[in-house]
Amino acid sequence: MWLGILGAMSVLLTWFLPVVVRAGAGRAAASAPLPQVVTLGDLLHYRYARLVAGQNDGKLARLFGDLQKGTLDWSDVDRDDWLASSAPARCEICGEPARLSREPLVPLSLRVNDRCPGCATLQSVRNHATLCRACAARKGQTGLYRLFRELHAQDAAFADRIPPRVERHYLQTVRDCLDCAGSLERAPRDASVLDIDAALEPHCPRAA
């Protein structure tokens, strides 16, 4: 009898362990950039494609490749409703329903050239999120990824806690700003999402 039980357990382990390993590998792959990420533009494409593709690795690879080659534009895959006239009724970071205001994701103090003060991209609905007073104070001039790293310091996947709608808007605005600054072809430091914030920081003077 014991031999029969051990044999059944062996069969179960033979089936179960590869499934666990594949699942873990899938999660690791989802949290790490693809090998083709060599520029800031690539990093933005990858993160945006991942937001749209979700856990579908095949779709992620296709979207990333098409965006990277320029055969697909972000607007062709963006299904967001940022043009909707009604703003969210809660803070888009913490869910607080009171003391809300529309705040910029990329700071309006950004200066990549002398056109920034009147830039339609910075003033657009897309570059604003509904935040409560506390989250607006925390955000300030801080990049979106740095903010979520501070809020979730114990979570290595802190970037995955950003609401997809907010992150898509941020990525689109950053892409436009870095394109204007001529920085999209620069190499990121370590292909981390924090490199996206770091690329803007020299152009965002801190308040005294």
N, C-alpha and C positions, 0 to 999 in steps of 0.2 A: 504493500500500500504506500509506504513512504517513498519508494522509488517512483511510483506513479505520480505522487504529489510533487516531488522534486522535478520530474520531467515536465509537468504542467507549468511549474514556476519558471523553468528554463525557457519554455516556449514563450511565455508572457514577457519575460525580460528581453528575449531576442526581438520581440515586436516593439516593446515599449521604449527601450533605451534609445534606439535610432530616432524615434518620433520626438523624444525630449531633446536630443542633440540637434535635430533639424530645427525645432522650434526656437531653441536658444540661439542657433546660428542666424535664424531669420531676424530675431530681435536685434542681434549685434549688427547685422548688415543694415537694418533700418536706422540705427543710431549713428552709423559711420558714413562719411561721404564716399562716393564712388572713386575709384582710382583716377578717373579722367578729370577730377577737380584740380586744376592747376592755376586758375586765376580767380579773382574775386567775382567776376562775371559767372564763371562756372559754379562757384559756391552758391550764388544767388539762384541760379537755374536749378541746381540740385535741391535746395531747400524748398523752392516753390513747387517743383515737380513732386516732391515727396508729400507736400501738403495736399495736392490734388489727387495723387495716386493712392494715398493711404498705405495699407499693408500689401498692396498689389505690386510685387517686385517687378513683374514683367512690364506693367504699365509705367512704373517709375522709370525703368531703364529707357523705354521708348520715349516718354515725355522729355526726360533729361537730354537724351541724344538729339531729339528734334529741336529743343530750345537752344542747346549748345551750338548746333549747326545753323540756326537761324531759319530753319524750314517751318517753324511754328512760333507764333508770337504769343506772349503771355495772355493777351486779351482773347485769344482763340480757345484757351482752356479755362479761363477764369469764369466760374459760374456764380460768383459772389453777387450780393445785392447791395453793394456800397452806394449805389445811386438812389436807394429807397429813401423817401422823404422822411420817414419816421426813424428817429434815433432809438437805440436800445434803452429800455426803461430801468436798467441796472448798470452798475459799474462793470465794464467788460473785463476787469482784472479780478475783482474780489466778489462781485455780485451785490454790493451794497446798493439799496434802492433810493437812498436819499443824498442830498447835497451833490448833485451830479452837474457836470459841465463837459463841454466838448474840448478836448485837449489834443495838441499835436503829438504825433508819434515821433516824427523827425522834428527836432526843435526848429522853431521859426527863426532862431538866431543863426542857423546854418549859413555859412558864407563860403561857397566854393568860387564865386565870382561876383561881380557887381550887380548881376541881375537877380540875385537871391531875394532881396527885400520885396520885390514884386512878383516873385515866381508863382505861377498858377499851381504848380505841383505841390508846393509847400502849403498853399492856402486851400487846397482842395479838400472835399469831403473825405476822400480816400486817406488823407494824411491825418485824420482826426478820429479819436475814439472817445466814447462816453466813459468818463472816470469819476469816481467819488473824490471828495476833497483830499482824503488821506493818500489815495493812490496817485492822484495828480501831483501831490507834494513829493512823493517818493520818486515818481517818474522824472519830473523836471527835465534836466538836460541829459539824463542817463539813457543809454541805448536800451532797446527793448530786451535784448538777451541778457545784458548785465543786470537789468532790473529783476528779471525772473531768476537769475542765478542768486541774487541777494535774497529774494523772497523764499527760494527753495534750495538753500545752500547744501542740504543733505541729500539732494536728489541729483544724481549724475545726468539724468534725462530732463533737467529743468526746462529746456527749450520746448519739450513736448507738452508742457503745461500751458503754453501760450494759446489762447483761443485761436483757432485756425483763421477766422475772419480777420482778426487783428494782425496776426503775423503776415497774412497775404498782403494786406494793405501796407504794412511796414516794408516788406520786401520790395513791393512795386515802387514805393517812393524812394527807397534807398537806391534801387537800380537806376532810376531816373537821375538822382542826384550824383551818383558816382559816374554815370555816363557823362553828365555835364562837366564833372571835374576831370574827366579823362583818366579815371582810375580803375575801370573795369578789367583791364588787362594786367593789372598788378598781381603779383603772387601773394596769396594769403600766408600768414605766418605758419599756421598749423592746420588749416582747413577746418577750423572750428567756427561755430556760429558767432563766437565772440569776435572773430576777425571782421565780421560785418559791421558791428558797432565800432570797432577800432578804426575802420577805414573812414568813418565820419568824424571821429573825435577831434582830429586836428582842425576841422572846419567849424566846430561848435564851441565857441568861447564860453568858458564857465562864468557864471555870475560871480561878481566880487563879493 
